[in-house]
Amino acid sequence: MTKAAIFIAPGFEEIEALTPADVLHRAGAEVELISITEDKSVTGAHDLTIVCDRVFEGKPIEAKDIIILPGGMPGARNLQHHARLTDLIKKYYEEKKWIAAICAAPMILGEMGLLEGRKATCFPGFEHHLKKAHHYPAPAITDGHIITGRGIGAAMEFSIEIIANLFGPEKASELRDKMVVPHLGGD
């Protein structure tokens, strides 16, 4: 079974966390929402509080097929300043495992030097954080084992991009049709 971890920090963008969680679940993945705080309840940028499956500290993070970083401010900064999470991101990068980040969160990867020479997207105004990446204002972009998304309005395309990479384009198209998500370029 495909396993995903979505890391949740105070001030996270709610839609950017919950949309990929929902779409991955629909695809048949096991999705774990992981709080980087000591509390499983985390409040987002728009004062919605969710209860995560677990907290980061304590038992080690089980191996996942993908780690996902939602944006939002100060959520993305809070993720960026969590040393054990950035160590995990480095490990996934070195092992060429999937990493996905949306909105402000690609800045974490850029500031870590993980986007150099890659195509990437991010929330407008955060491009300077991408550090030598080739920026494109697309809803979602995959380059190698890194998926980036532009922002809240692109949360569904970002999620579909994740599905296409983990489950294949047929599954992505099937979910797109079931969820009535227009195919890019028409429909």
C-alpha positions in Angstrom: 0.0 0.0 0.0 1.2 3.5 -0.9 1.9 5.5 2.3 2.0 9.3 2.6 2.9 11.7 5.4 1.6 15.2 5.5 3.3 17.4 8.0 1.2 20.0 9.8 2.5 23.1 11.6 0.6 26.0 13.3 -0.5 28.4 10.6 -0.7 25.7 7.8 -2.9 26.4 4.8 -5.9 24.1 5.5 -6.9 23.3 1.9 -3.3 22.6 0.9 -3.1 19.9 3.6 -6.5 18.4 3.4 -7.0 18.3 -0.3 -4.0 16.0 -1.0 -4.9 13.9 2.1 -8.4 13.4 0.7 -7.3 12.7 -2.9 -4.6 10.3 -1.8 -7.1 8.5 0.4 -9.5 8.2 -2.5 -6.7 6.6 -4.6 -6.2 4.0 -1.9 -3.2 5.4 -0.1 -2.6 5.3 3.7 -2.3 8.9 4.7 -0.9 10.1 8.0 -1.3 13.7 9.2 1.7 14.4 11.5 1.8 17.4 13.8 5.2 19.0 14.3 4.0 20.3 17.7 3.6 18.4 20.9 -0.2 18.4 20.4 -2.2 16.4 17.8 -4.5 19.4 17.4 -3.1 22.1 15.2 -4.7 25.4 14.1 -4.3 26.6 10.6 -3.8 30.0 9.0 -7.6 30.5 8.9 -8.3 29.4 12.5 -9.5 25.9 11.6 -8.2 23.3 13.9 -7.6 19.7 12.8 -6.6 16.7 14.8 -3.6 14.9 13.4 -3.0 11.2 13.5 0.1 11.6 15.6 2.8 14.0 16.7 6.3 14.0 15.1 8.2 13.5 18.3 8.2 10.1 20.0 8.3 7.0 17.8 10.2 7.3 14.5 8.4 8.2 11.3 7.6 5.0 9.5 9.0 4.9 6.0 6.6 6.6 3.6 6.4 6.7 -0.2 6.0 10.5 -0.1 6.2 13.4 2.3 4.0 16.4 1.7 4.6 19.9 2.9 1.5 22.3 2.9 2.1 26.0 2.6 0.4 28.8 4.5 2.1 31.3 6.7 3.5 31.0 9.3 3.0 27.3 8.7 5.7 26.9 6.0 8.2 28.8 8.2 7.3 26.6 11.1 8.0 23.5 9.1 11.2 25.0 7.8 12.5 25.6 11.4 11.8 22.0 12.6 15.3 20.4 12.5 14.1 16.8 12.6 11.7 17.5 9.7 14.4 19.1 7.6 16.7 16.1 8.4 13.9 13.8 7.1 13.5 15.9 4.0 17.3 15.6 3.3 17.1 11.9 3.8 14.2 11.6 1.3 16.0 13.8 -1.1 19.2 11.7 -1.0 17.2 8.5 -1.3 15.3 10.0 -4.3 12.0 9.4 -2.5 9.0 11.6 -3.4 8.8 15.0 -1.8 5.9 17.4 -2.5 5.5 21.0 -1.4 2.9 23.6 -2.2 2.4 27.4 -2.0 5.1 28.8 0.4 6.5 25.4 1.3 8.7 25.0 -1.9 10.8 27.8 -0.2 11.9 25.1 2.3 13.3 23.0 -0.5 14.8 26.0 -2.2 16.5 27.3 0.9 17.9 23.8 1.5 19.4 23.8 -2.1 17.2 20.9 -3.2 15.7 22.7 -6.2 18.8 23.9 -7.9 18.5 23.3 -11.7 15.0 21.9 -11.3 11.7 23.2 -12.6 9.5 24.4 -9.7 6.5 26.5 -8.9 5.5 28.4 -5.7 3.2 31.1 -4.4 3.8 34.4 -6.2 6.3 36.5 -4.4 8.3 33.4 -3.0 10.2 32.8 -6.2 13.4 34.2 -4.7 13.4 31.4 -2.2 13.7 28.8 -4.9 17.4 29.3 -5.2 18.6 28.6 -8.8 15.4 26.6 -9.7 13.7 27.3 -13.0 10.4 28.9 -11.9 7.2 28.4 -13.9 3.8 29.8 -12.8 2.1 26.4 -13.4 -0.4 24.9 -11.0 1.8 21.9 -10.3 5.2 20.7 -11.6 7.1 17.5 -11.2 10.9 17.4 -11.7 12.6 14.2 -10.8 11.2 13.1 -7.4 10.0 16.6 -6.4 6.5 17.9 -6.9 5.7 21.6 -6.3 2.4 23.4 -6.4 1.6 27.0 -6.8 -1.0 27.7 -4.1 -4.4 27.2 -2.6 -6.1 27.5 -6.0 -3.9 24.8 -7.4 -4.4 22.4 -4.4 -6.5 20.0 -6.6 -4.0 20.0 -9.5 -1.2 19.5 -7.0 -3.0 16.5 -5.6 -3.8 15.1 -9.0 -0.1 15.5 -9.9 0.9 13.5 -6.8 -1.6 10.7 -7.9 -0.2 10.7 -11.4 3.3 10.1 -10.1 2.5 7.6 -7.4 -0.4 5.7 -9.1 0.0 6.5 -12.8 -1.8 8.8 -15.2 -4.8 6.4 -15.6 -5.6 6.6 -11.9 -5.2 10.3 -11.9 -7.6 10.6 -14.9 -10.1 8.3 -13.2 -10.0 10.4 -10.0 -10.2 13.6 -12.0 -13.4 12.2 -13.7 -15.0 10.9 -10.4 -14.3 14.2 -8.6 -15.4 16.3 -11.7 -12.1 18.1 -11.9 -11.7 19.5 -15.4 -8.8 18.2 -17.4 -6.2 20.9 -18.1 -6.8 22.4 -21.5 -10.5 21.7 -21.5 -13.5 19.6 -20.4 
